[in-house]
Each structure stands twice: as C-alpha cells, then as structure tokens.
Amino acid sequence: MTNTYLVPTLFGLEGIVARELGFLDAQNIKAYDGKVTFEGDFNTMARANIAMRSGERVLLVLGEFKAVTFDELFEGIKALPWEKYIGKDDCFPVKGYSLNSALFSVPDCQAIIKKAAVERLKKTYKTDWFDESGAKKQIQFSIQKDIVTVMLDTSGEGLHKRGYRVASKAAPLRETLAAAMVSLSRYRNGEIMLDPFCGSGTIGIEAALYATYTAPNLRRSFAAEKWSNIDAKVWQEERERAISKIKPTDCKIFCSDIDAEAVSMAGSNAKRAGVSKYIDFSVCDARDIKPTFEGGVIIANPPYGERLMEMEEAIRLYKSFGKVYKRFNNTRAYILTSHEDFESQFGIKADKNRKLYNGMIKCYLYQYYKNALESRK
Ligand SMILES: C[S@@+](CC[C@H](N)C(=O)[O-])C[C@H]1O[C@@H](n2cnc3c(N)ncnc32)[C@H](O)[C@@H]1O
C-alpha cells in the first residue's frame, strides 16, 4: 500500500534530505520550506527512519483538508479512516501547531481533533471508553493558511537521537546537522577528515557512519515498530538491508578538542556508534595543530562566542585558526559559525556560504574548496 509521508527538516537542509530519500528509493519526492514529502510503502517508511541522515522524523500523512471553523475541523477529522491506523487499546495523544490560520488556538484544535477521532473510533470499536494502554500513535497536526494536515509520527524520538551520544558537554551539534555538513563537504570515502573542535565528536562520528555506508539509526527503535498494523518483517527486512550495505573503509578521521573531558566523552560516543576504529581522538589546542596531511577536509563547529566563551575570545580563535588553515595544502574546509564576519577574522574569503540553523541560532557554513578541488584534477 502506498502512503504519503512528511519529513520535517531543519531550515536549509530540504535539498539534502530530498536527495537522501532519492537514494533510499522513495517516490514522488517534493521539497518545501522546512519539510520534504515522499510516497512509499511501509518498507520505504522503515528504511527512511533507519537510514536517512539529515531528516528530523517520518510522519505518515492521513489526510489534508481546509478548515476555518471548529465544525469544519471536527467533520474533516471524523471523516478520516482512523480505524485503519488506531487499534482499540492504542494510545493516541494529539499535538501540533497553527500558522497564519483562522483556527489559531492550538489547545482548542487539539481538543477538537481528539474528540472527533474518538467519535469515529467509538462507532468502530462499539465502546465509549478507550483506556489507551497500548502502542503510542502520536497524532500530529499542522494548520497552515487554513489547510489542516493530519499525521501519525512513525519515528517516536526525533531521528537526531541516534542513541550513541549519551555523553556531551556544552553546545553539542544536532546529529542531523552534522551529517548534513559532512554531505555538503562532499566527503569522499577514504579521505582524511579533521574536526579540531570536536566536543562530543558528532561530526567525526557522522563522517565515519557516512564513509562506511552505515545507516545512522540502525541501533535504535522507532514508534511504528510497535504498531500492530505493520508486519514485524518490514523492520527486519529493512534492518537486514541496512546491514548488507555497510562497507569497511580505510578512511582516517582526526578529532581533537582542547577539553580533555569532552574528548573522553567523544571516544565513548564513537564506541557506542561502532566507529571508534576509524577515529583518532586527541586533546589539542586547535591553534597548535600542524598540517600533518595534505588534501582531505576540515569540518568544524568552533565556539561561536554566544554560548561558550566571549565573542572577542572566539574572534581571536578564528584569527589564529585561519593562520593554521593557511598552512594546509589542498585541504577543503567547512566551518559552521553564527559570526557574520567570520571570513574577515579567519582571513580568507569563503568560496561559498550557506545559511543553516543550529537549533534556533542562525549560522553560516563557510565553505573553502575551490583551490583544493582544482588540485584534484
Ligand atoms: C561548539 S563546540 C563543538 C561541539 C561539537 N561539534 C559537538 O557536536 O559536540 C566547540 C568546541 O570547541 C572547543 N574549543 C574551544 N577552544 C578551543 C581551542 N582553542 N582548541 C580546540 N578546541 C577548542 C570547546 O571545548 C568545544 O568543545
């Protein structure tokens, strides 16, 4: 059975997520601001949950309709085939948001959606009472310009929660964003990679997962695994498929940080992710790094000066690290920071920069690649 799914994305990552879904054989992929939709069966949904690197979650779209009154909302919800998805004992809480719409009160919409779904299910299951003790079917709605979209969350915890990052210090990068940075860096299998501000190791770990074709969410579970309307063999098949794609690599990834405790946590995180043999962790001040390799790529998320240290200190660090980078030969660099004049501090104009959001913080990914790519020819 073909369904429509919606993947919320961080702003700026829509194209990357659409491309990833293409590699996973999703059909009819469409990218919009902050989301990507696709079509597929339950196997495609399970595959997206397990193997997508940069999408936030996979929502099963149940229906879409216009509503400007609570009556229209109630009737539109009641008309959906809830009994196909929600069993008698399932738990089905409702959450969502409304933007630029006549129905703007989210708590009221939540209550009406719940009431309408219950009304429909009462008839099917011939009961007035649902104790909701079974599997969780989180109903998620959005109302945008009066169009109501009703979905069920197949992922459960957000897909950035891979399960490997139990330990982190201040300001860890969201895993989905780190994976997108690796993808944007055109990181190639076997290449040397360096993150000199590694913190909890997210970028290095995501790079190792990418280089070994390892699905990032292979080791975690998903809400829809408990759904009785989806055969357990769907998940088994997709896990086996993901395992069959893993390829060992000879890539070498260097991760360092000035903070010894962070480096130790990063090492434990890499072990949990199953990629520690590809990553060399060390305690080092980025200002002291010597260019011990040629080519390769630096991918980094240095302190911004907003959360971790004073702005002036961050600027001094960018200046010093710019001098370090100039000593590297044919090495690309992809540096994420919220500083709008990073390039003048770093001392080199970026070939390109791209606006990305690290949580609520507007950042730019400064990309240095032209010289290095030229020398590859
Ligand atoms: C924004 S955090 C990086 C977070 C990391 N990407 C993660 O996902 O956990 C910046 C890191 O830079 C480190 N740092 C600050 N000054 C440094 C320096 N001079 N040399 C190396 N690392 C430094 C901090 O200890 C911190 O871990």
PDBQT file of the ligand as one rigid body, heavy atoms in Angstrom, charges set to zero:
ROOT
HETATM    1  C1  LIG A 401      30.520  24.336  19.648  1.00  0.00    +0.000 C 
HETATM    2  S1  LIG A 401      31.527  23.213  20.493  1.00  0.00    +0.000 S 
HETATM    3  C2  LIG A 401      31.670  21.858  19.373  1.00  0.00    +0.000 C 
HETATM    4  C3  LIG A 401      30.556  20.887  19.559  1.00  0.00    +0.000 C 
HETATM    5  C4  LIG A 401      30.717  19.629  18.758  1.00  0.00    +0.000 C 
HETATM    6  N1  LIG A 401      30.585  19.855  17.330  1.00  0.00    +0.000 N 
HETATM    7  C5  LIG A 401      29.715  18.597  19.239  1.00  0.00    +0.000 C 
HETATM    8  O1  LIG A 401      28.837  18.181  18.481  1.00  0.00    +0.000 OA
HETATM    9  O2  LIG A 401      29.755  18.245  20.423  1.00  0.00    +0.000 OA
HETATM   10  C6  LIG A 401      33.114  23.939  20.365  1.00  0.00    +0.000 C 
HETATM   11  C7  LIG A 401      34.236  23.139  20.973  1.00  0.00    +0.000 C 
HETATM   12  O3  LIG A 401      35.451  23.863  20.782  1.00  0.00    +0.000 OA
HETATM   13  C8  LIG A 401      36.312  23.563  21.868  1.00  0.00    +0.000 C 
HETATM   14  N2  LIG A 401      37.394  24.578  21.920  1.00  0.00    +0.000 N 
HETATM   15  C9  LIG A 401      37.369  25.845  22.388  1.00  0.00    +0.000 A 
HETATM   16  N3  LIG A 401      38.559  26.448  22.206  1.00  0.00    +0.000 NA
HETATM   17  C10 LIG A 401      39.371  25.538  21.608  1.00  0.00    +0.000 A 
HETATM   18  C11 LIG A 401      40.716  25.551  21.142  1.00  0.00    +0.000 A 
HETATM   19  N4  LIG A 401      41.492  26.634  21.282  1.00  0.00    +0.000 N 
HETATM   20  N5  LIG A 401      41.208  24.447  20.567  1.00  0.00    +0.000 NA
HETATM   21  C12 LIG A 401      40.449  23.320  20.434  1.00  0.00    +0.000 A 
HETATM   22  N6  LIG A 401      39.170  23.255  20.862  1.00  0.00    +0.000 NA
HETATM   23  C13 LIG A 401      38.629  24.339  21.429  1.00  0.00    +0.000 A 
HETATM   24  C14 LIG A 401      35.396  23.525  23.064  1.00  0.00    +0.000 C 
HETATM   25  O4  LIG A 401      35.983  22.761  24.098  1.00  0.00    +0.000 OA
HETATM   26  C15 LIG A 401      34.123  22.894  22.474  1.00  0.00    +0.000 C 
HETATM   27  O5  LIG A 401      34.111  21.511  22.698  1.00  0.00    +0.000 OA
ENDROOT
TORSDOF 0
